Amino acid sequence: MSDKTPFDRLPTLATRGAIHVVVESPAGSRNKYKYDPKLGLFRLNRVLPYEASFPFDYGFAPGTRSGDDDPLDVVLLAEAPTFSGCVVR
């Protein structure tokens, strides 16, 4: 049995010119969630101040790595918020 989760097996490229995005924190939420690849779960990382919330869905591009060894961050512009763990092309 593989120790990888479905998010770890998800390719970065969805189709030509499109990538997969895994949503961590949805628009309108004050909760900052972060994907924990060791557990394959989303953890509550912190709560934003009362006046603040995420204006857009925020997540990552699977299969990528930035300078801090985390996946590349993505801001997803959508008409309505999704949910943590939602995969969007």
C-alpha positions, 0 to 999 in steps of 0.5 A: 500500500502506498503511503501517499495520499490522493493529494500527493498523487494529484498531478500539477497539470490538469489539462493543457494550460490548466493546473490543479489547485487544492483549496486550503482556506475558502473565501470568507473564512477567518480560519487558515487551514494548512494541508499536512502531507504526513497525515494527509489531512488539513489542520487549523493553522491559525485564526485571522483577526476578527476584522479579516477574512480571506477575500478569495479561495487560497490553496496550493498547486500539488506536485510543486515546491517553492524555496521554503519547500512548501507547494506553490501558493495559489489564490483562486478567483471564483464566483463563490467559495469552495471548501477545504480539500476541494480540487479545482482545475 
